[in-house]
Amino acid sequence: MGDQYSVQYDRLDDQPLSVAVAEAVATFCNEDVTELEPLHYSINADALERLFEPRANGLRSSGSVTFEYSDCLVTIAADGEIRVESA
């Protein structure tokens, strides 16, 4: 595993953020996404989606959330960056 992996998530895309997070962690850990524990064991995936979904007045412009998932530290920033590092 490298020190850190970062990917840009398109918040206007149809792919759920939770899927993008799982794929980013799988890539960082060099594992198949199906081998990871379910994301909802670490964080409420619905709440995560709502936190970063487009609002009536546009996209959230600031803020981030960090949580531990599958022995990794995952940070999602308002600009759509998903950063994964070793926990």
C-alpha positions in Angstrom: 0.0 0.0 0.0 1.1 3.5 -0.7 0.9 6.3 1.8 -2.1 7.9 0.3 -4.6 7.7 -2.5 -6.8 10.4 -3.8 -9.6 10.4 -6.3 -12.0 13.1 -7.5 -15.7 12.3 -7.1 -18.2 14.0 -9.5 -21.1 15.0 -7.2 -23.4 15.4 -10.2 -22.7 11.8 -11.4 -25.2 9.0 -11.0 -22.7 6.9 -9.0 -23.5 6.9 -5.3 -20.8 8.5 -3.1 -20.7 5.3 -1.0 -19.8 3.3 -4.0 -17.0 5.7 -5.0 -15.6 5.5 -1.4 -15.6 1.7 -1.4 -13.9 1.7 -4.8 -11.3 4.2 -3.6 -10.5 2.1 -0.5 -10.3 -1.1 -2.5 -7.9 0.6 -5.0 -5.7 1.9 -2.1 -5.7 -1.5 -0.4 -5.2 -3.4 -3.7 -8.3 -5.6 -2.9 -11.5 -6.4 -4.7 -14.3 -4.1 -3.5 -16.3 -7.2 -2.7 -13.7 -8.2 -0.1 -14.2 -5.1 2.0 -16.6 -5.0 4.9 -19.8 -3.2 4.1 -19.4 0.6 4.3 -22.4 0.9 6.6 -20.4 -0.9 9.4 -18.3 2.2 9.5 -20.6 5.1 8.7 -24.3 5.7 7.8 -24.1 5.7 4.0 -27.4 7.5 3.6 -26.3 10.3 5.8 -23.0 10.5 3.9 -24.9 10.8 0.6 -27.1 13.6 2.0 -24.1 15.5 3.4 -22.6 16.0 0.0 -25.6 15.9 -2.3 -26.4 19.0 -4.4 -28.6 21.5 -2.6 -31.3 23.8 -3.9 -28.8 26.6 -3.7 -26.0 24.6 -5.4 -23.2 22.4 -4.2 -21.7 22.5 -0.7 -18.5 24.6 -1.0 -16.7 23.8 2.2 -16.3 21.2 4.9 -15.2 17.6 5.0 -15.8 14.4 6.9 -13.2 11.8 8.0 -13.9 8.3 9.2 -12.2 5.0 9.5 -13.2 2.2 7.1 -11.5 -1.1 6.5 -8.3 -0.1 8.3 -8.1 3.1 6.3 -8.7 6.7 7.2 -11.1 8.2 4.6 -11.6 11.9 4.1 -14.2 13.3 1.8 -14.0 17.0 1.1 -16.8 19.3 -0.2 -15.0 19.7 -3.5 -15.4 16.0 -4.2 -12.0 14.8 -3.3 -11.9 11.4 -1.6 -8.6 10.8 0.2 -7.6 7.4 1.6 -4.6 6.7 3.9 -3.6 4.1 6.3 -5.3 4.3 9.7 
